[in-house]
Amino acid sequence: MMHLLKQLWYSNTRPAPNRLPLRHARHRRSPVILVLLILLWSVSLGLGVAWATDSSEIGTVDPVPQRYQLGQELYLENCATCHVGVPPAVLPSETWRQLLEDPTQHYSTRLPPIVDPPRLLMWDYLRTFSRPTPAEEPVPYRVNDSRYFKALHPKVDLPRPVRLDSCVSCHPGASQFNYRRLSPEWETVP
């Protein structure tokens, strides 16, 4: 491969058999230049791959497209100041809709109503990253009643009732909305 690259590199500098060599064409190009070009190409390719696969958002639950980031920020600002932010996928869309429509009945706590447009931005984010409730199922209002929560924790013997502050015992980054990092005892569970 290197021999082929050298042949291609030096082919421009060799004089044609019928012509006299040009003054500047007599000089052979240095292999150092070739190595530097290959090194520069490799570094730029590596930086391009690193930029294209930027995973700075992966610490959170899911990478959130820019369109939904303001809704996520508003959700965390309004909800994660009193308890850990629950990933939208944990509860069905209908639960999120009802919580946003009537926050005065928020688990025996009276919250001030959230007005539009922030409420609509939060709803857009929550609806996009949650799932619908099947028609034959009741709408769960507690995390431990959600089949989505149970599906996300298939081999976990969960305490009853599940409390939002207990998420941190298995997900040490839950207060930063990072549910991907697990505590050491859960890291190796299949």
Phi, psi and omega in degrees: 000312181296323179298319178296318178298319179296318180299317179295321181294315184274350182298330179284341185263347180277136179288148176294150184298332183270347186250159173281143181292142174286154185300314182282343182279349181287338183278129176280141179286145184285139175295340178296321178297318178299315179296317178297320177295318178295319178296314178299316178299317181295317180295316180294323176296317178297317178294322178297318178294318179297320179293319183291330182252033181304121183246032181295335181272350188291343177297334179282191181296302179221151172297133183253120176301153184305327181303328185256358186295321178295320177298320177295316179299317179295320177300311181294322179295321183275328188252323186274009175274337178260329179212172179297146177289125180274128177302139182305329183291346182288327180241152179288162182304321182297323177297313180297319180299314182292324177295322179286326182288325183224077180285354179290341178249054185265085176052054178068019175238134178269115178254151176293146180296146176265126184265163176282151005275345180304321180298319179293322178294319177295318179298318179301316178294309184295318179296321182293322186258008174246182183237156179287159175269128175300146185302326184278356182258144173288154179282120180280138177249352177247144181302317183290348176268352183277125178292336178290319176298317179294323179292329178283346181232059189295327184250022183254126175275098187276141175288156177244129351280155176282129178252145182296329179286347178278351178301325184296335181295328178256331181243087185299340179264011184301326180292341174258016180062033177248100180260001179281325179282131182246159175291156186308323182291340179261349182300325186259002180287130181289000000 
